[in-house]
Amino acid sequence: MTDFLVKKFVKNYEQTEDVSVRTAYGVLASIVGICCNLFLFAVKLAIGILAGSISVMADAFNNLSDAAGSIVGFVGVRMAEKPADADHPFGHGRIEYIAAFVVSIFVIQVGLELFKSSVSKIRHPEELAFSWIAVLILALSVLVKCWLAVFNRTLGKRIRSSVMTATAADAMGDVAATSATIASILVFGILGINIDGFIGLLVSAAVLLAGFGIARDTLAPLIGEPVDADVYRKITEFVESYDGIIGTHDLIVHNYGPTHSMATIHAEVASEVDIRESHEIIDRIERDCAHSLGIFLVIHMDPVETHDERTALYREMVSGVLAGLDGRLSFHDFRVVDGTERINLIFDLVVPRDYNAEMRDTIRSKVSDQVHSADQRCYCVMTVENTYCAESPEPD
């Protein structure tokens, strides 16, 4: 069904990096979500009134909020499509994240209202009316929501949409909520025990957890996230594939929406090569990256010594020390500066994100001590910094 709808209503559906195609995906997901949720709201509300079940009626209004969330998603996707302008030179792609956050607010609001209603139901129980029709309709709702979750998750992965991912998570929360409601009706029908209010509390907890989870996931790119390891490898391998580039470091990616990213990276070039030749290579990489990867890349050029044997020996010595302390440590911008009575080894030491201030000071001291022990003339002048990658960029 998903592939049928995509092929039917999304033109050029395979070109998922195209803004208009992404918008068409978003519009399709929103319309399908609105239709499904309005249908479920009407059916559940009628059943809830007939059965006198607060959990069923709360579940119905949860579907109504989901329909409103789909409308917000529709508006957000359309606004995110707007091109860059004088006030927003990087486009409007982050509006999609804001729309997903609004969806999470709807979910949290429903969870709070359901919690309030459930507490009231526990304090003042009301009679339930058992109905197999209600159970069957709610079971149908579970099936519809399962499909809607898979539908949104599939489309969300194709176009990397936070709104669709949030909608899919919300749908799975509804599956849990409705399943719990079915359980409360069955318990009443079979055992005559009214656990409607208690089930409502469990459902409200599930809905609230889903809402807070969606909010956390959608706020992360707005606040700023580390570089995804796959993106890290893709960009660094792309830059390092060019002749004249020795290595890279300090990659930072700024996300301005699922289809628009800006990145900065330091590229190491041989110091003996004419600067104009290296600069020409850098310019070509930046242009090619924009065309091939769709990323606006700014490259800082770092000249490194490649033919000095003495520098190579000191570099190898430092590398061995780091490997013995923590295999996750790395360094760059290495240079050797001779003094009258000492040799300064100047470099940037990159430590994992989980290193706190005390650990950073400790590792600095250990590196300095071990390098000095290996060669009494050598002293380390280090700048300790964290990696911007979400995990180790090294392949397994």
ZAMARGU-4260 file (C-alpha; in steps of 0.2 Angstrom, whole numbers, plus 5000, padded with zeros to 4 digits):
<rodrens>
0) 5000/5000/5000 | 5014/5012/5004 | 5023/5010/4988 | 5007/5011/4978 | 5002/5028/4987
5) 5020/5035/4984 | 5020/5030/4965 | 5003/5036/4963 | 5004/5053/4971 | 5023/5058/4972
10) 5031/5063/4955 | 5049/5058/4953 | 5048/5049/4970 | 5065/5042/4969 | 5073/5059/4969
15) 5072/5061/4987 | 5085/5075/4989 | 5074/5086/4978 | 5065/5099/4988 | 5049/5097/4978
20) 5049/5078/4980 | 5052/5079/4999 | 5037/5091/5000 | 5026/5079/4990 | 5031/5065/5002
25) 5026/5077/5017 | 5010/5082/5009 | 5005/5063/5006 | 5010/5058/5024 | 5000/5073/5031
30) 4984/5069/5021 | 4984/5051/5025 | 4987/5055/5043 | 4972/5067/5044 | 4960/5055/5035
35) 4965/5040/5046 | 4964/5050/5062 | 4948/5059/5059 | 4940/5042/5054 | 4946/5034/5071
40) 4941/5049/5081 | 4923/5048/5075 | 4922/5029/5077 | 4930/5029/5095 | 4920/5044/5101
45) 4904/5036/5097 | 4909/5019/5105 | 4916/5029/5120 | 4899/5038/5123 | 4889/5022/5120
50) 4900/5012/5132 | 4903/5026/5145 | 4921/5023/5144 | 4933/5038/5148 | 4948/5028/5142
55) 4939/5025/5125 | 4934/5044/5123 | 4951/5049/5129 | 4959/5038/5115 | 4947/5046/5103
60) 4953/5064/5107 | 4970/5057/5106 | 4967/5053/5088 | 4959/5071/5085 | 4975/5078/5092
65) 4985/5067/5080 | 4974/5074/5065 | 4979/5091/5071 | 4997/5086/5072 | 4996/5080/5054
70) 4989/5097/5049 | 5004/5105/5058 | 5016/5093/5049 | 5008/5098/5032 | 5010/5116/5036
75) 5028/5114/5042 | 5033/5104/5027 | 5026/5117/5015 | 5035/5131/5024 | 5051/5122/5025
80) 5050/5121/5006 | 5053/5140/5004 | 5069/5145/4996 | 5083/5155/5005 | 5079/5174/5006
85) 5087/5190/5012 | 5082/5186/5030 | 5086/5167/5030 | 5101/5164/5018 | 5102/5146/5023
90) 5083/5143/5018 | 5069/5137/5029 | 5072/5119/5032 | 5073/5120/5051 | 5054/5124/5051
95) 5052/5105/5049 | 5060/5102/5065 | 5049/5116/5073 | 5034/5107/5066 | 5039/5091/5074
100) 5041/5099/5090 | 5024/5106/5089 | 5017/5089/5086 | 5026/5083/5102 | 5017/5097/5112
105) 5000/5090/5106 | 5005/5073/5111 | 5011/5079/5129 | 4995/5089/5131 | 4984/5074/5127
110) 4994/5063/5139 | 4991/5076/5153 | 4973/5077/5150 | 4971/5058/5150 | 4981/5058/5166
115) 4969/5070/5174 | 4954/5061/5168 | 4960/5044/5174 | 4964/5051/5191 | 4946/5057/5192
120) 4939/5040/5186 | 4949/5031/5199 | 4942/5043/5213 | 4924/5042/5206 | 4922/5026/5196
125) 4908/5025/5183 | 4899/5010/5176 | 4906/5003/5160 | 4895/4995/5146 | 4904/4980/5139
130) 4902/4978/5120 | 4911/4966/5108 | 4908/4979/5094 | 4918/4991/5104 | 4932/4978/5106
135) 4932/4974/5087 | 4932/4993/5082 | 4946/4997/5094 | 4956/4982/5087 | 4953/4989/5070
140) 4960/5005/5076 | 4976/4996/5082 | 4978/4989/5065 | 4976/5006/5056 | 4988/5014/5068
145) 5001/5000/5066 | 5000/5003/5047 | 5001/5022/5049 | 5016/5020/5060 | 5025/5009/5047
150) 5019/5021/5033 | 5027/5036/5041 | 5043/5028/5047 | 5046/5021/5029 | 5043/5038/5021
155) 5053/5047/5035 | 5068/5036/5032 | 5067/5039/5013 | 5067/5058/5015 | 5075/5059/5032
160) 5060/5069/5039 | 5059/5072/5058 | 5041/5076/5057 | 5037/5059/5049 | 5048/5050/5062
165) 5039/5060/5076 | 5022/5055/5068 | 5027/5036/5067 | 5032/5037/5086 | 5016/5045/5090
170) 5006/5031/5081 | 5015/5018/5090 | 5011/5026/5107 | 4993/5026/5101 | 4994/5007/5097
175) 4999/5004/5115 | 4986/5016/5122 | 4972/5008/5112 | 4978/4990/5116 | 4977/4995/5135
180) 4960/5001/5132 | 4954/4985/5124 | 4962/4976/5139 | 4952/4986/5151 | 4935/4983/5142
185) 4939/4964/5141 | 4943/4963/5160 | 4927/4972/5164 | 4917/4960/5152 | 4925/4944/5158
190) 4928/4948/5176 | 4916/4962/5180 | 4931/4972/5187 | 4932/4991/5182 | 4950/4995/5179
195) 4947/5009/5167 | 4955/5023/5177 | 4970/5013/5181 | 4972/5008/5162 | 4970/5026/5158
200) 4985/5030/5170 | 4996/5018/5160 | 4990/5024/5144 | 4994/5042/5149 | 5011/5037/5154
205) 5014/5029/5137 | 5008/5045/5128 | 5018/5056/5139 | 5034/5046/5136 | 5031/5046/5118
210) 5028/5065/5118 | 5044/5069/5128 | 5054/5057/5117 | 5048/5066/5101 | 5052/5083/5109
215) 5069/5077/5113 | 5073/5070/5096 | 5067/5085/5087 | 5075/5098/5098 | 5092/5090/5096
220) 5096/5096/5078 | 5090/5114/5083 | 5101/5114/5098 | 5116/5106/5089 | 5121/5088/5087
225) 5138/5080/5084 | 5142/5074/5067 | 5134/5057/5062 | 5148/5044/5060 | 5142/5040/5043
230) 5142/5058/5037 | 5159/5060/5045 | 5166/5046/5035 | 5158/5052/5019 | 5164/5070/5020
235) 5182/5065/5026 | 5184/5051/5013 | 5178/5063/4999 | 5190/5076/5004 | 5205/5064/5006
240) 5202/5056/4990 | 5210/5071/4981 | 5228/5071/4976 | 5237/5083/4987 | 5227/5081/5002
245) 5237/5071/5016 | 5223/5071/5029 | 5209/5080/5037 | 5203/5084/5055 | 5191/5096/5064
250) 5175/5092/5054 | 5160/5102/5060 | 5143/5101/5051 | 5129/5113/5054 | 5112/5107/5049
255) 5099/5119/5042 | 5086/5106/5038 | 5086/5089/5031 | 5092/5095/5014 | 5104/5109/5018
260) 5120/5107/5027 | 5136/5118/5029 | 5152/5110/5035 | 5170/5116/5039 | 5185/5105/5039
265) 5204/5107/5040 | 5213/5099/5026 | 5232/5095/5028 | 5243/5098/5013 | 5262/5097/5010
270) 5271/5112/5016 | 5283/5111/5001 | 5270/5112/4988 | 5266/5130/4981 | 5252/5138/4991
275) 5243/5142/4974 | 5243/5124/4969 | 5236/5118/4985 | 5223/5132/4985 | 5217/5127/4968
280) 5214/5109/4975 | 5205/5116/4990 | 5194/5126/4978 | 5190/5112/4967 | 5185/5101/4982
285) 5173/5114/4989 | 5165/5115/4972 | 5164/5096/4969 | 5157/5094/4987 | 5143/5106/4984
290) 5138/5097/4967 | 5141/5079/4973 | 5136/5079/4991 | 5125/5094/4992 | 5135/5101/5006
295) 5142/5119/5007 | 5160/5115/5012 | 5173/5128/5018 | 5190/5121/5020 | 5204/5127/5030
300) 5221/5123/5023 | 5234/5116/5035 | 5252/5114/5029 | 5262/5100/5036 | 5280/5094/5035
305) 5281/5078/5025 | 5299/5075/5021 | 5308/5079/5037 | 5313/5063/5045 | 5316/5071/5062
310) 5298/5077/5062 | 5292/5060/5057 | 5301/5052/5071 | 5294/5064/5084 | 5276/5061/5076
315) 5278/5043/5077 | 5284/5044/5096 | 5269/5054/5100 | 5257/5042/5091 | 5264/5027/5101
320) 5262/5036/5117 | 5244/5040/5113 | 5240/5022/5107 | 5247/5016/5124 | 5236/5027/5134
325) 5219/5026/5125 | 5216/5020/5107 | 5203/5033/5104 | 5215/5048/5106 | 5222/5057/5090
330) 5232/5072/5086 | 5234/5084/5072 | 5243/5101/5068 | 5259/5093/5073 | 5275/5103/5072
335) 5292/5104/5080 | 5300/5120/5086 | 5318/5120/5092 | 5323/5130/5107 | 5340/5133/5115
340) 5339/5120/5128 | 5323/5111/5123 | 5312/5105/5109 | 5294/5109/5109 | 5282/5097/5101
345) 5266/5107/5097 | 5250/5099/5092 | 5231/5098/5096 | 5226/5082/5106 | 5208/5076/5102
350) 5200/5067/5116 | 5183/5058/5116 | 5167/5067/5121 | 5166/5057/5138 | 5182/5065/5145
355) 5177/5077/5158 | 5189/5092/5164 | 5198/5081/5177 | 5201/5067/5164 | 5207/5080/5151
360) 5220/5087/5163 | 5225/5069/5168 | 5228/5064/5150 | 5237/5080/5146 | 5249/5076/5161
365) 5252/5058/5156 | 5256/5062/5138 | 5268/5076/5143 | 5277/5064/5155 | 5278/5049/5144
370) 5284/5060/5129 | 5297/5068/5140 | 5303/5051/5147 | 5305/5045/5129 | 5316/5060/5125
375) 5322/5071/5139 | 5324/5086/5127 | 5305/5085/5122 | 5291/5095/5130 | 5273/5095/5124
380) 5263/5110/5120 | 5246/5104/5118 | 5228/5111/5115 | 5216/5098/5121 | 5199/5097/5111
385) 5184/5086/5109 | 5179/5077/5094 | 5163/5084/5085 | 5159/5066/5079 | 5145/5056/5087
390) 5156/5041/5089 | 5173/5035/5083 | 5175/5039/5065 | 5186/5024/5062 | 5178/5009/5054
395) 5175/4994/5064
</rodrens>
